């Protein structure tokens, strides 16, 4: 099994999403320093069906627009509508995390998950970045060490609301069909 960040608890409340778990199949550096562990959420953008009229099945996925500063991600190639290549950066949110041996405790404010560019809705994939072997390792967060099949239908977490455009965006953590942790941001009912 490859190294990953095994999620043991998720606490979506009080305007934050708190994630508690353990690093598996990787030994973090014994004294990694104060900034050696962090939560990183990477946006997979979707078109906004309210603004474009697209249905759930028609939502395009791809890199979000650029975000500067510490939230900028690695360059990715994309194409403009006329077919020209352009460089875009995946939008990322970095949040604090504590590491004690293999145990981690991370938390992100839900307001940080409202994308700065493009559609306000989207899916954020969760990663834990830790120092191991003198370098940073980005580990996908998920829950694979249990006997619960199809977590998408069994483990349902409450949504929290963020006001935007005279409406509410709902922010909800969930497990994917591959048992990875992602966070959905979708429009709430009018």
N, C-alpha and C positions, 0 to 999 in steps of 0.2 A: 504494500500500500504506500502511495506516495505521501510526502509530508503535507499536512493540512492543519487548519485551526478548527478543532472539534468544538462546536457550540453545545454548551450544556444548559444554559438558561438565556431567555430573551425577555426583557422587561420594557415593553413599549408604554411609557406613562410619563406624566409631568413634562410633556414637551421634549422628551428625549427617547432614544432607543438605547438601552443598555444591553450589552452582550457579554456573557461570562462563559469561559471555556478553558480548554487546554490545547497546547501545541503538541501534535503527535508526529512521530517519525522524524524528528529534528531536535537537536539539542541547542537551545539558545545559548549565546555567550554568557558565561557566569556573571560577569559584571559589565553589561552592555551599555550602561549610562542612561541618563534620564530620557533621551529622545530615541532610544533604540527600539521602541515598540509603538506602533500606531495603527489605528483603524483607517483603512482607505476604502472609499466607496467610489466605484467607477460607473458613470452614467451610460446606459444604452438608450439612446433617444428614440422616441416614437413620435409620429405626427399627432397633433391634437385633434381627435375626431370632432370635437365641438367646433373648432375653427376651420377644419378642412372638409368636414363631412365624411371622412373615412370611417369605416367600421373597424371593429377590433381586428379582424383578419387582414385588413388592408394597411394597418399601421406599419410604416417603414422603420426599420431598425438600422442604426449606424452611428458613427461618431457624432458627438455634439459639437457645437461651436467652441472656439477657443476660450479659455479662461486663463488669465495671466496670474503671475505670482505663485505662491506655494501650492495652488490648486491645479496648476497646469500638468497635463499628463504627457506621455510619450507621443511623438508625432505619428499620425496615421495618414495613409493616402486615401483621398476620396476624389470624386469627380463632381464638377459643377453641372448644372442642367444642360449646358451645351457640350459636355463631354471633356472639357479641359481638366487636367489633373490639378489638384490643389492640396495643400497640406493642412490638416486640421489636428487639433489636440483633443484627446478624450477628456471630458470634463471629470474632474475628481474632487472629492471632498476628503480632507484629512482631519482626523479627530484623535484626541488623546486616548492612550491605552496604557495600562499598567501591566507589568510582567513580573511574576514572582515564581522563579523556577520555570515550570512549564505552564503555569496557570496565568490566564489573562483576564482583564476586566476592561472593557472598552465602552465608550458612550459617545453618541452624536446627537446634537440638537436637531429636531425634525425640520426646523426652518432652514437649515443649511442644505437640505435635500430638494429645495425648490430650485430648479435649474436657472442659472444666470443667463443663459442664451437659449434661443430656440423655444421649443414647446415647453410648457410648464409641467407636463406629465412625462413620466418615464419610469424606467426600471434601473435601480442601482445595484450593482453586484458588490458584495462585501468581501474584503481581503484584510488579513492581518499582516503587517510588515514587522519582522523581527530580525535582529542581528544574530547570525550564526556563522561560525567559521570566519569571523572578521568581516563579513559582508551582509548586506541586507537581503532578506528573502521575502518575497511576497507570497503568502499562503492563502488559498481560497478558504473562506469560512463556510462551514456546513455541518451537517450532522449525519455521520455515516456509521458510527459505532453502536447503533442500537438495532433492534429488530422490528422497527416500525416501517412497514412498506407504504408507499404513496403518501408521504407527509403532506403533500399539497392539499389533500382532502381531510386530513386528520388534525394537523396542527395549524389552527387558524388563530391568528393574533388580532387583537383589537386595533382599529385604525385611530389615528389622531389627526385632528383637523388643523390646517394652516390657511388663514385667509389670503385670497389672491383674486384680483379682478372682480371684486364684488361677489365672489363665490367662495366655496371652500375646497381646498385640495385635501385629499385623504392620504395619509402616509401610513403604510402598513408593511411590517416585515413578513416574509413568507419563505418557505422552502420551495426550491425548484424541483422539477421532476428528477433531477440528478442529486437531490438532497443538499444542494448548495444554498446559502443564505443570500437572498436578495430583498430589496425594499421597493415596493410599488408606490408611485405617486400618481393618483388619479383624481379626476373631478368628482366631488360629492354630488348628491342630488340637489336640485334647485330648491 
